[in-house]
Amino acid sequence: MSIKIDSNKCVACGKCIDVCPGTLIYKDENKKAYIKYEKNCWGCTACLKECKVAAIKYYLGADIGGNGAKLHVEEKGEVLNWHIVDKKGKEAIISTNRKESNKY
């Protein structure tokens, strides 16, 4: 499992860099985010939740049933919409309430 960062979508806010627990995300010469060694990604998805422009995609590996699907997060107020897009472009959305998700 790993992330890919689309430099064309990145707005250089640096939030993903701040939340990465493995300090795996860096800034390039244009101050845009990139991950140097994608294979080192821990898969925590912290960066996805912080990216407000969906510039980061998380690749769901076949070992967890993802078969190459991609995941990104869009925030709408207190709701996080987790978009899962398979290889054929079919999309599923899972919505979670940010305030309720850590309740237990």
CYANA upper distance limits for C-alpha pairs under 8 A (distance plus 0.5 A):
  1 MET  CA     39 LYS  CA      7.94
  1 MET  CA     41 CYS  CA      7.63
  1 MET  CA     42 TRP  CA      8.21
  1 MET  CA     43 GLY  CA      6.61
  1 MET  CA     58 TYR  CA      7.80
  1 MET  CA     59 TYR  CA      6.20
  1 MET  CA     60 LEU  CA      6.32
  1 MET  CA     61 GLY  CA      5.98
  2 SER  CA     38 GLU  CA      6.20
  2 SER  CA     39 LYS  CA      6.70
  2 SER  CA     40 ASN  CA      8.16
  2 SER  CA     41 CYS  CA      5.81
  2 SER  CA     42 TRP  CA      7.95
  2 SER  CA     43 GLY  CA      6.71
  2 SER  CA     58 TYR  CA      6.31
  2 SER  CA     59 TYR  CA      6.05
  2 SER  CA     60 LEU  CA      8.21
  3 ILE  CA     35 ILE  CA      8.42
  3 ILE  CA     38 GLU  CA      6.96
  3 ILE  CA     41 CYS  CA      7.40
  3 ILE  CA     43 GLY  CA      8.26
  3 ILE  CA     56 ILE  CA      7.04
  3 ILE  CA     57 LYS  CA      5.99
  3 ILE  CA     58 TYR  CA      4.86
  3 ILE  CA     59 TYR  CA      6.52
  4 LYS  CA     35 ILE  CA      7.99
  4 LYS  CA     38 GLU  CA      7.95
  4 LYS  CA     56 ILE  CA      6.20
  4 LYS  CA     57 LYS  CA      5.80
  4 LYS  CA     58 TYR  CA      7.01
  4 LYS  CA     59 TYR  CA      8.24
  5 ILE  CA     10 CYS  CA      8.02
  5 ILE  CA     33 ALA  CA      7.52
  5 ILE  CA     34 TYR  CA      6.46
  5 ILE  CA     35 ILE  CA      7.76
  5 ILE  CA     55 ALA  CA      6.16
  5 ILE  CA     56 ILE  CA      5.02
  5 ILE  CA     57 LYS  CA      6.99
  6 ASP  CA     10 CYS  CA      6.74
  6 ASP  CA     55 ALA  CA      5.57
  6 ASP  CA     56 ILE  CA      6.81
  7 SER  CA     32 LYS  CA      6.89
  7 SER  CA     33 ALA  CA      7.53
  7 SER  CA     34 TYR  CA      8.03
  7 SER  CA     55 ALA  CA      7.70
  8 ASN  CA     55 ALA  CA      8.33
  9 LYS  CA     53 VAL  CA      7.22
  9 LYS  CA     54 ALA  CA      7.88
  9 LYS  CA     55 ALA  CA      5.48
 10 CYS  CA     32 LYS  CA      6.57
 10 CYS  CA     33 ALA  CA      7.38
 10 CYS  CA     53 VAL  CA      7.53
 10 CYS  CA     55 ALA  CA      5.83
 11 VAL  CA     32 LYS  CA      7.23
 11 VAL  CA     53 VAL  CA      8.16
 12 ALA  CA     27 LYS  CA      8.43
 12 ALA  CA     30 ASN  CA      8.39
 12 ALA  CA     31 LYS  CA      6.00
 12 ALA  CA     32 LYS  CA      4.94
 12 ALA  CA     33 ALA  CA      6.89
 13 CYS  CA     32 LYS  CA      8.35
 14 GLY  CA     18 ASP  CA      6.94
 14 GLY  CA     27 LYS  CA      8.31
 14 GLY  CA     32 LYS  CA      8.16
 14 GLY  CA     33 ALA  CA      7.42
 15 LYS  CA     19 VAL  CA      6.97
 15 LYS  CA     47 CYS  CA      7.88
 15 LYS  CA     50 GLU  CA      6.56
 15 LYS  CA     51 CYS  CA      7.44
 16 CYS  CA     20 CYS  CA      6.63
 16 CYS  CA     25 ILE  CA      7.70
 16 CYS  CA     33 ALA  CA      8.19
 16 CYS  CA     46 ALA  CA      7.88
 16 CYS  CA     47 CYS  CA      4.90
 16 CYS  CA     48 LEU  CA      7.99
 16 CYS  CA     50 GLU  CA      6.52
 16 CYS  CA     51 CYS  CA      6.98
 17 ILE  CA     23 THR  CA      7.40
 17 ILE  CA     24 LEU  CA      8.21
 17 ILE  CA     25 ILE  CA      5.75
 17 ILE  CA     26 TYR  CA      6.89
 17 ILE  CA     33 ALA  CA      7.81
 17 ILE  CA     47 CYS  CA      7.97
 19 VAL  CA     46 ALA  CA      6.70
 19 VAL  CA     47 CYS  CA      6.79
 19 VAL  CA     50 GLU  CA      8.37
 20 CYS  CA     24 LEU  CA      7.11
 20 CYS  CA     25 ILE  CA      7.37
 20 CYS  CA     46 ALA  CA      6.93
 20 CYS  CA     47 CYS  CA      6.76
 22 GLY  CA     41 CYS  CA      8.23
 22 GLY  CA     42 TRP  CA      7.95
 24 LEU  CA     35 ILE  CA      6.40
 24 LEU  CA     36 LYS  CA      7.40
 24 LEU  CA     37 TYR  CA      7.92
 24 LEU  CA     40 ASN  CA      8.05
 24 LEU  CA     41 CYS  CA      7.62
 25 ILE  CA     33 ALA  CA      6.85
 25 ILE  CA     34 TYR  CA      6.06
 25 ILE  CA     35 ILE  CA      5.08
 25 ILE  CA     36 LYS  CA      7.45
 26 TYR  CA     32 LYS  CA      8.48
 26 TYR  CA     33 ALA  CA      5.99
 26 TYR  CA     34 TYR  CA      5.94
 26 TYR  CA     35 ILE  CA      6.72
 26 TYR  CA     36 LYS  CA      7.92
 27 LYS  CA     31 LYS  CA      5.27
 27 LYS  CA     32 LYS  CA      5.61
 27 LYS  CA     33 ALA  CA      5.13
 27 LYS  CA     34 TYR  CA      6.69
 28 ASP  CA     32 LYS  CA      5.93
 28 ASP  CA     33 ALA  CA      6.88
 28 ASP  CA     34 TYR  CA      7.36
 37 TYR  CA     41 CYS  CA      8.00
 43 GLY  CA     58 TYR  CA      8.42
 45 THR  CA     49 LYS  CA      7.09
 45 THR  CA     58 TYR  CA      7.99
 46 ALA  CA     50 GLU  CA      7.08
 47 CYS  CA     51 CYS  CA      6.67
 47 CYS  CA     56 ILE  CA      7.97
 48 LEU  CA     54 ALA  CA      7.89
 48 LEU  CA     56 ILE  CA      6.44
 48 LEU  CA     57 LYS  CA      7.71
 48 LEU  CA     58 TYR  CA      8.09
 48 LEU  CA     72 HIS  CA      6.66
 48 LEU  CA     73 VAL  CA      6.33
 49 LYS  CA     73 VAL  CA      6.40
 49 LYS  CA     74 GLU  CA      8.09
 49 LYS  CA     75 GLU  CA      8.26
 49 LYS  CA     80 LEU  CA      8.32
 51 CYS  CA     55 ALA  CA      7.19
 51 CYS  CA     56 ILE  CA      7.38
 51 CYS  CA     73 VAL  CA      8.18
 52 LYS  CA     74 GLU  CA      7.09
 52 LYS  CA     75 GLU  CA      7.43
 53 VAL  CA     74 GLU  CA      8.18
 54 ALA  CA     72 HIS  CA      6.61
 54 ALA  CA     73 VAL  CA      6.97
 54 ALA  CA     74 GLU  CA      7.16
 56 ILE  CA     72 HIS  CA      7.07
 57 LYS  CA     70 LYS  CA      6.52
 57 LYS  CA     71 LEU  CA      6.01
 57 LYS  CA     72 HIS  CA      5.64
 58 TYR  CA     70 LYS  CA      5.96
 58 TYR  CA     71 LEU  CA      5.39
 58 TYR  CA     72 HIS  CA      6.85
 59 TYR  CA     66 GLY  CA      8.32
 59 TYR  CA     68 GLY  CA      6.66
 59 TYR  CA     69 ALA  CA      6.44
 59 TYR  CA     70 LYS  CA      5.12
 59 TYR  CA     71 LEU  CA      6.85
 60 LEU  CA     64 ILE  CA      7.46
 60 LEU  CA     65 GLY  CA      7.99
 60 LEU  CA     66 GLY  CA      5.01
 60 LEU  CA     67 ASN  CA      7.13
 60 LEU  CA     68 GLY  CA      6.07
 60 LEU  CA     69 ALA  CA      5.80
 60 LEU  CA     70 LYS  CA      6.40
 60 LEU  CA     71 LEU  CA      7.65
 61 GLY  CA     65 GLY  CA      7.22
 61 GLY  CA     66 GLY  CA      5.53
 61 GLY  CA     67 ASN  CA      6.01
 61 GLY  CA     68 GLY  CA      6.02
 61 GLY  CA     69 ALA  CA      7.90
 62 ALA  CA     66 GLY  CA      5.40
 62 ALA  CA     67 ASN  CA      4.46
 62 ALA  CA     68 GLY  CA      6.83
 63 ASP  CA     67 ASN  CA      8.13
 66 GLY  CA     70 LYS  CA      8.48
 66 GLY  CA     86 ASP  CA      8.29
 67 ASN  CA     86 ASP  CA      8.31
 68 GLY  CA     86 ASP  CA      7.39
 68 GLY  CA     87 LYS  CA      6.99
 69 ALA  CA     84 ILE  CA      7.18
 69 ALA  CA     85 VAL  CA      6.02
 69 ALA  CA     86 ASP  CA      4.70
 69 ALA  CA     87 LYS  CA      6.27
 70 LYS  CA     84 ILE  CA      6.21
 70 LYS  CA     85 VAL  CA      5.81
 70 LYS  CA     86 ASP  CA      6.96
 71 LEU  CA     82 TRP  CA      7.29
 71 LEU  CA     83 HIS  CA      6.01
 71 LEU  CA     84 ILE  CA      5.08
 71 LEU  CA     85 VAL  CA      6.97
 72 HIS  CA     82 TRP  CA      6.43
 72 HIS  CA     83 HIS  CA      5.85
 72 HIS  CA     84 ILE  CA      7.36
 73 VAL  CA     80 LEU  CA      7.01
 73 VAL  CA     81 ASN  CA      6.08
 73 VAL  CA     82 TRP  CA      5.11
 73 VAL  CA     83 HIS  CA      6.52
 74 GLU  CA     80 LEU  CA      6.39
 74 GLU  CA     81 ASN  CA      5.67
 74 GLU  CA     82 TRP  CA      7.14
 74 GLU  CA     83 HIS  CA      8.17
 75 GLU  CA     79 VAL  CA      6.39
 75 GLU  CA     80 LEU  CA      5.16
 75 GLU  CA     81 ASN  CA      6.67
 76 LYS  CA     80 LEU  CA      6.86
 76 LYS  CA     81 ASN  CA      8.07
 78 GLU  CA     97 ASN  CA      6.19
 78 GLU  CA     98 ARG  CA      5.75
 78 GLU  CA     99 LYS  CA      7.25
 79 VAL  CA     95 SER  CA      6.99
 79 VAL  CA     96 THR  CA      6.09
 79 VAL  CA     97 ASN  CA      4.98
 79 VAL  CA     98 ARG  CA      6.24
 80 LEU  CA     95 SER  CA      6.10
 80 LEU  CA     96 THR  CA      5.76
 80 LEU  CA     97 ASN  CA      6.73
 80 LEU  CA     98 ARG  CA      7.01
 81 ASN  CA     93 ILE  CA      6.71
 81 ASN  CA     94 ILE  CA      6.19
 81 ASN  CA     95 SER  CA      4.93
 81 ASN  CA     96 THR  CA      7.08
 82 TRP  CA     93 ILE  CA      5.95
 82 TRP  CA     94 ILE  CA      5.52
 82 TRP  CA     95 SER  CA      6.63
 83 HIS  CA     91 GLU  CA      7.17
 83 HIS  CA     92 ALA  CA      6.42
 83 HIS  CA     93 ILE  CA      5.13
 83 HIS  CA     94 ILE  CA      7.17
 84 ILE  CA     91 GLU  CA      6.01
 84 ILE  CA     92 ALA  CA      5.71
 84 ILE  CA     93 ILE  CA      6.72
 85 VAL  CA     89 GLY  CA      6.07
 85 VAL  CA     90 LYS  CA      5.99
 85 VAL  CA     91 GLU  CA      4.88
 85 VAL  CA     92 ALA  CA      7.06
 86 ASP  CA     90 LYS  CA      5.96
 86 ASP  CA     91 GLU  CA      7.07
 96 THR  CA    100 GLU  CA      8.26
 96 THR  CA    101 SER  CA      7.18
 97 ASN  CA    101 SER  CA      6.45
 98 ARG  CA    102 ASN  CA      8.04
 99 LYS  CA    103 LYS  CA      7.87
